[in-house]
Amino acid sequence: MLEAVKERIKSLGITVSSEPGNPDEYMLQFSIDKVTDHIKTQTNLSAIPVPLHHIAIDMVVGEFLLMKKSMGQLTIDGLDFGLVAKTIQDGDTTVTFAIDKDNLTPEASFNAFIDYLRHDSFDFIAYRVLTW
């Protein structure tokens, strides 16, 4: 699944370094394990069904991009998604960061795309089995 995830990320115009010991490799593998465990838990199956394979890949990419963005390590086409200070107060040092998902800014559009990639557990209902 790792190679399929890398290809999907590459298709979005994002490069992932394949150097040994690269933190991206660990984050990708962690995201794969997290999504795989989530799908198996939601469906009560021991493996991801073939029809959910592409959904799993998108979910991994969404998790990876969200992690990178949350850590301020994601820049795409000149857009820096680091936190932007909305208000700064000098006395008693107050800083408020601007986070507005209702606005149609490039960041809000990117957030909507990440939400799309991460899917919902609703996609797993057809594959869910009961356990006793």
C-alpha positions as CSV (number, residue, x, y, z in Angstrom):
1,M,0.0,0.0,0.0
2,L,2.9,2.3,0.7
3,E,3.9,2.7,-3.0
4,A,0.2,3.3,-4.0
5,V,0.0,6.1,-1.3
6,K,3.2,7.7,-2.6
7,E,1.9,7.6,-6.2
8,R,-1.4,9.2,-5.0
9,I,0.5,12.0,-3.2
10,K,2.8,12.5,-6.2
11,S,-0.4,12.8,-8.4
12,L,-1.4,15.8,-6.2
13,G,1.9,17.6,-6.9
14,I,3.5,16.9,-3.6
15,T,6.9,15.2,-3.3
16,V,7.8,12.8,-0.5
17,S,11.4,12.2,0.0
18,S,12.3,8.5,-0.2
19,E,15.6,8.8,1.7
20,P,16.2,6.2,4.4
21,G,15.4,7.5,7.8
22,N,13.2,10.3,6.4
23,P,10.4,11.4,8.8
24,D,7.9,11.4,5.9
25,E,8.5,7.6,5.6
26,Y,7.6,7.1,9.2
27,M,4.6,9.4,9.0
28,L,3.3,7.6,5.9
29,Q,3.7,4.2,7.5
30,F,2.0,5.4,10.7
31,S,-0.9,6.8,8.6
32,I,-1.2,3.5,6.8
33,D,-1.3,1.5,10.0
34,K,-3.8,4.0,11.6
35,V,-6.2,3.9,8.6
36,T,-5.9,0.1,8.2
37,D,-6.7,-0.4,11.9
38,H,-9.6,2.0,11.7
39,I,-11.2,0.3,8.7
40,K,-10.7,-3.2,10.2
41,T,-12.2,-2.0,13.5
42,Q,-15.2,-0.4,11.7
43,T,-15.9,-3.5,9.6
44,N,-14.9,-6.2,12.1
45,L,-12.8,-7.8,9.3
46,S,-9.2,-9.0,9.5
47,A,-8.3,-7.4,6.1
48,I,-9.4,-4.4,4.1
49,P,-11.9,-5.5,1.4
50,V,-10.7,-4.9,-2.2
51,P,-13.5,-2.3,-3.0
52,L,-12.3,-0.2,0.0
53,H,-8.6,-0.2,-1.2
54,H,-8.8,3.1,-3.0
55,I,-10.8,4.7,-0.1
56,A,-8.0,3.5,2.2
57,I,-5.4,5.1,0.0
58,D,-7.2,8.4,0.0
59,M,-7.7,8.2,3.8
60,V,-4.0,7.7,4.3
61,V,-3.1,10.6,2.1
62,G,-5.6,12.8,4.0
63,E,-4.1,11.8,7.3
64,F,-0.6,12.4,6.1
65,L,-1.4,15.9,4.6
66,L,-3.3,16.8,7.8
67,M,-0.3,15.8,9.9
68,K,2.1,17.8,7.7
69,K,-0.2,20.8,7.7
70,S,-0.7,20.7,11.4
71,M,3.0,20.7,12.0
72,G,3.5,23.6,9.6
73,Q,5.6,21.5,7.2
74,L,3.3,21.7,4.2
75,T,3.8,24.2,1.3
76,I,2.1,23.7,-2.0
77,D,2.4,25.9,-5.1
78,G,3.8,28.8,-3.0
79,L,1.0,28.5,-0.4
80,D,2.3,28.2,3.1
81,F,-0.2,26.6,5.5
82,G,1.6,27.6,8.6
83,L,-0.5,29.3,11.3
84,V,-1.2,32.9,10.7
85,A,-1.4,35.3,13.7
86,K,-4.8,37.1,13.7
87,T,-4.2,39.3,16.8
88,I,-1.1,40.0,18.8
89,Q,-1.2,41.8,22.1
90,D,2.1,42.9,23.7
91,G,0.9,43.3,27.4
92,D,0.5,39.9,28.9
93,T,1.5,38.4,25.6
94,T,-1.7,37.2,23.8
95,V,-1.6,35.6,20.4
96,T,-4.6,34.4,18.5
97,F,-4.2,32.3,15.3
98,A,-6.6,32.8,12.4
99,I,-8.5,29.6,11.6
100,D,-11.5,30.2,9.4
101,K,-12.9,27.2,7.5
102,D,-16.1,29.0,6.3
103,N,-14.0,31.4,4.1
104,L,-13.1,30.5,0.5
105,T,-9.4,31.0,1.0
106,P,-6.9,28.7,-0.6
107,E,-6.4,27.2,2.9
108,A,-10.1,26.6,3.4
109,S,-10.3,24.9,0.0
110,F,-7.4,22.7,1.0
111,N,-9.0,21.8,4.3
112,A,-12.2,20.8,2.4
113,F,-10.1,18.6,0.2
114,I,-8.4,16.9,3.2
115,D,-11.9,16.3,4.7
116,Y,-12.9,14.7,1.3
117,L,-9.8,12.5,1.3
118,R,-10.3,11.3,4.9
119,H,-13.9,10.0,4.1
120,D,-16.4,9.0,6.7
121,S,-17.2,5.6,8.3
122,F,-20.4,5.7,6.2
123,D,-18.3,4.2,3.4
124,F,-17.7,1.0,5.4
125,I,-21.4,0.1,6.2
126,A,-21.8,-2.3,3.3
127,Y,-18.7,-4.3,4.5
128,R,-19.5,-4.4,8.2
129,V,-20.0,-7.8,9.8
130,L,-21.4,-8.6,13.2
131,T,-19.3,-10.2,15.8
132,W,-20.5,-11.9,19.0
